[in-house]
Each structure stands twice: as structure tokens, then as C-alpha cells.
């Protein structure tokens, strides 16, 4: 137990949680980082590095790792960076706290088709809520490279309280009041990034990748509209901005998963050999199910689901997409 005061806590010490801890610890007395793994906690506290999930990036000495969620009870803000499918359990395990909960996980809950914000409002209805989302690679954030992203809050008062804690010289949050839009952008882009990775792995060229981004963005807008998201939000950092980044580099776990599929590897083997989570693999079938229930046409999402389920191969999927009827681009 430390006698320092921690205003910020980060729940989840994967690559993204570690990078956020490194960035947001600047100027803080202490930042608490919760990790599930005993060895990760020990190494961060002794060596100031997380070799398991973000090797090669030294961490500030004012970051203290802990396995005791109770230590985070007095923080003003808690960044929740656990995988989307574990969010509900993580929220239930949190101690009673008045902290604002800042969601940094991207996905849709499999069992309920709920967005992460819906899960928070169900499990922790008394806590203020925000969503942090945008075009970010963890290793660049950890290096202190310039980053801009969306901080969507449930009120302007919440924003006024949060941004002094979040904003740093190289880490620039922009305000939005559209929590649903920020979540839709982050969830859908992960699935589309798998599709772009397939194009890369199959050697189909940059024209095809740009087409997936463009037509995929149209799918994102249709689905977002069905769930009440604002078009302006999805056209910004947490929608189009995040989509372009994630669909363009093997630094993206989802793009890299798709690349393996495009090269002919099986989804089962690719996912079994990963230490980190490619959220798009879990999100894709949930998104497909919810889109169909809402009458939203998402052919690229359907194609990604077929590949992940092992029902078809990359060549067949591309042929199917290229053979769709020609319609107005606005549809």
C-alpha cells in the first residue's frame, strides 16, 4: 500500500492499458494499474516494464501495479481496458466507488448484443460514464507520439472533470456527447480491419483495400444510424479515423488476423496462437446477428463471419462481394 494519492486507475494491463498508464501518469503523484497476472504486477513494480504485453517500453516509476481492485476505490477516474467479453465480470468485481468509468474496450457483448456503455449502465448505474476511442496503436502512445482521439461523455460536466486528467501534450482528447457513436465506431472498425487484412494476405492490392474501407464505412454508418449514433461522430476520430488506421497496418491485431486468413490459415489456429485479443473476432458474429435483426445490410461483415467460421475461403468471399448487384453508392 502506498501513501501517495492516485487520481487515475487503469483496469487491465494489456498493451493498451499499459500504454494508457504510461501516458496518463505524466504529472500524477501516482497511477494505479490493475493486472490479473501476478508476474506482470511484480515485473512492473520491480523493473518498470510490462514484458508480457508491451515489451521494450520503459514505464514511469510513479505507475504502481496491483492485483487488488480495492486499492482503486478512491480514484477519481477508472479507465476500463479489459477485453469486451469480460467487461461485465470486471465491473461486478470493482469495489464501491464514485469514480467516473472511462470505457476503453471496443466491442459488443456476445450474450446480449449490448454495447459496452449499456453494460455499464446496467451493472454500475450510479457511476458517471465516458468512452475513450480513436485511432491509436499502443506502442505509439507509449512512446509519446502525437495522438488525437474522442472522449465521449454522458454530460459536459463529466467532460470538464475528466479532460484535465486525460489531456497531455501529445495526447489530445476531443469532446463528444455521442457515447453510442463512439462505441459503434470502435466495435465495427475491428471487424472491417479483419476484412482489409484478408485483402492484404490474399495479395489483392491497394485498390481492393481502399474499397473495403470505403464500403465498410458505409456499413458502419448504416448500422450506427440504426442504433442512434450521429453521422458526425462516425465521420470523426473514433469512426473513420480509427477505421483508416486499423485497416492499414499489421500493428493492428485485427488486420493481422485477417492477413493470416487471406494467406489461407484457419481462424481456429490463428486465434489459438495469440497471446492478445483480436476483438473483431468476437464482435463479428454478434454484429452480424444484431444487424440482421435491425434490417441493416452489412455484406463485408457477413463475409468476415464466413471466413472466421471456416465456411468459405478468401477467394470465394471476394468473388461473392464483387458479384453483388450494382446499386447507388449511398445504399
N, C-alpha and C positions, 0 to 999 in steps of 0.2 A: 504494500500500500504506500502511495506517495503522498506527501504533504502539499504538493503542487495543485493548482486549480486547473481542471480540464474543461474548457468550454465546448469542445468538439469531441465526439466519439465516432469511430468508424466501426461498423459491424460487418466483418468479413475481410479477411486478409489475403484474398487472391491478388492477382496482378493489379486490377483496377482499384480495389480497396487500398492496397499498399501505395499506389501512385497518388490517390487522393489524400491519404495520410501524410505523405511526403510534402505535397503542395500546401495543404491547409495547415500544416504545423508551423509554417513560417509566421513568426511574430506571436506565437502562442506560448504560454507558460508550459503547458503540457498537452499533448493529444493522446487520447486512449484508442488503441486499435485492438479490437477483439478478434481472436483467431480460435478456431476449433482445435487445431493441431498443437500438441504440447511442444513438439520440436520447433515449430515456427515461432511460437511465443519465446522460447528460450533463445533462439538464434537472433531474433530482432533485438531483444533486450541486451544480449551479450555482445553481439557483433554488428548491430545496426544494419542488418541486411536480411532480406527475405529470399534466400537462395532457392526455395521450393517454387515460388511463383513469380518472382521478379528479380532474377539473379543479375548481379553486376551493377546495381543501382544503390549506392550508399544511402542510408536513411538518417535523418536528423536525430540527435541524441535526446531531444525532447519528445520523441514518439515512444510511448510505453505500451507494449503488448500485454494482453491479459486474456485469460480464459474465463474470467469471472464477469458475466454480464452485469452483475450487481454494481460493479465499480462505475458503470456508465450512467447510473441513475440520476446523477446531478448535472449531467451535461446539458447545455442549452440546446444543442442540436445533435442529432444522431443521423449519420449517413448510413443507410441500409444497403449493403453491397453484396448480400448473399444471393445465390442463384434464384431465379424467379420461382422455380418449383418448390423451393424451401422457404419462401418468404413467410408464409402463414405460420409455420412452426417457429421461425425466428422471432416473429412478432409476439407470439404467445410466450416465448421464453424470456422476453425482455422484462426487466423489473418495472414497477410502477414509476413513471417518470413524466415530468411536464415538458420534456424536450420536444422540439419540432422534429418530425421524422422526414428525412430527405431521401426519397427513393432513388437509387442509382441502378437498380436491377431492371432489365428490359425483357418483357415477355408477357404472356397471358397464362393464367393458371389453368392447367390441364383439366382438373376435375370440375371447374365451374365456368370456364370461359370468362372469368373476371379479369379486368386489368389490375395491376398491382395496387393502384390507388383504391380500387373497390375493396380489395382485401384489407388494406389498412383501415378504411372506414368501417369495415365490419368487425375487425379484431380490436382495433385501438381507436374507437370513435372520438375519444376526448383529446387526442393529440392533434396539434396543427400539422399540416401536410404540405410537402413540396416535392417536386420531381426535378432532378438534375439530369439533363440529357443533351447530347450533341456530338459533333464529330471529334472523337478523342481516341487516340491509341495510348494505352497505359504507359508505355516506355517513353513516349514523348512528353507526357505530362510529368513523369518522374524526373525527366531531365530539365524541366522548367522551360520547355519550348512554348512559344505563344499558342494559346488555346482560347477559343470563344465557344460558349455553349448556352443553353437555355436553362433558366431556373424558374420553373412554373410553380406558382404558389396559390393557395386557396384564398388568399386575401393580400391586399397591398401592404397591410400591417405586417404580415408574415415576411414579405419581401424586405421591408425596411429593417426588420430584425435580423434577417439572415445575411443579406449581401455584405455587410461589414465583416462577417466571419468567413465568407466564401471567396470574395474578390481578392485577388493577389495581382502583383504587377504583370505576370504572364498568364493569368487565369481569369478570364473575363466573363462573368455571367450576365445574361440579358434577361430582363423580366418578361414573364408571360403569365396571364391568368387562365391559360388553357391547359389544365393538367391532363385532360383526356388527349388532346392533340400531341402533347409532349410524349405521352406514353405510346400512342399509336405509332408515331414516327420511329421510336426506338425498337418497338416489337417487330413491325413489318420489315424494316430495313434489314434485319438479321436474316430473314427468310430470303429476301431478294439477293442478299450478298452470296448466299449459297448458290443461287442461280447464276450469278456472274462468275463465281468460281468454277462452275461446271463449264461455262463457255471458255474460260482460260485453260482448264485442264484438257478439254477436247480440241484445243487449237483452232477455235472458230473465229478468232480475230477481234480487233478492237471495235469494228463496226457493230458486231453482234453484241459485245458487252455494252456499248452505249445504247443499243436498242433495248436491252433488258433494263437498264437504268431508267430510260425514258418511259417505257411501257409499264415498268414496275412502279414508277412514281404515280402513274395514272391509277394503278390498282390501289396504292396507298391512299390516294385522295378519295376514291370511291368508298373504300372501307372506312376511312376517317369520317366522311360525311354521314355514313350510316350509324356511326357511334357518337356523333355530335361534336367532332373535332372541327376546329376552324382551319379553313384552307390556308390562311396566312401563317399559321403555326407550322403546318406541314411543308410550307414553301420556305421555311427558315432553317435555322441551325439544327434543330432536333429532328427535322424531317429530311428535306432534300440535302442539306449539308452533311448529315450523318450518313445518308444513303450513298452519296458520291464517295466519301472516304472509305466506307466499309466495303464497297463494291470494287475497290481499285487496288487492293494490296493484300499480299499473303500475311501481313501483320494482323489482318482480321481473321479470327478463329473460324468465322462462318465462311468467309471466302476460301480459306484454306481447306475446309471440309468439302466445299463444292468442287474445288480443284481436284481433290482426290477422287470424287465421284466421276468427274469428267474424264479422268485418266483410267477409269474402269475399275477402281477399287470399290469394295462393298461398304455401305454405310455402317453395317454392324462392326466390321473390322476397324474402320476409321474412328468410330466413336469409342470403341473398346480400348484403343491405344492412346487416348487423350487424357492428360492429367488435368486439363482445364475444360470448362464447359463452353460448348458452342450453342448458345441459347436458341438459335434459329431452328435447330433440330427438334427441340421440344415444342417450340412455338408453332412450327409449320402445320402439323395436323390439327391443332386447336384453332388456329386462324382459319384454316380451310373449313372446318366444321361450322364455326361461327359465321363466316362469310356466307356460306350456303344457306344457313338459317335466316340470314338477313337479306337474301336475294342479291348478294354482291358477287359479280363475276371477277374472279382472280385466277386467270389461266396460268400465270407464271408460278403462283403459289401452288396450284394443283400439280404442275409439272415437278416442282421440287418435292412435293409429298410423294409422288410416284417413285422418284429416284430414291428417296430416303427409305421407302418401304420395300425397295428391291423389286418393284413391279415392272420396271422398264429400264432401258439404258439411255445414255445421253443422246445418242444418235436418233433414237426413236422420239424422244421428247422434243428435240429441235425440229424434226420433221413435222411433228404434230403442231407445234407452235407456228411454224412457217406456213402450214396448210390451213390455218384458221381463216374464216371469211374476212374479206377486206371491208372495213367499216370506217365511219368517221373517227378521226383521232381523238375526238372529245368523248368517245364512248368507252 
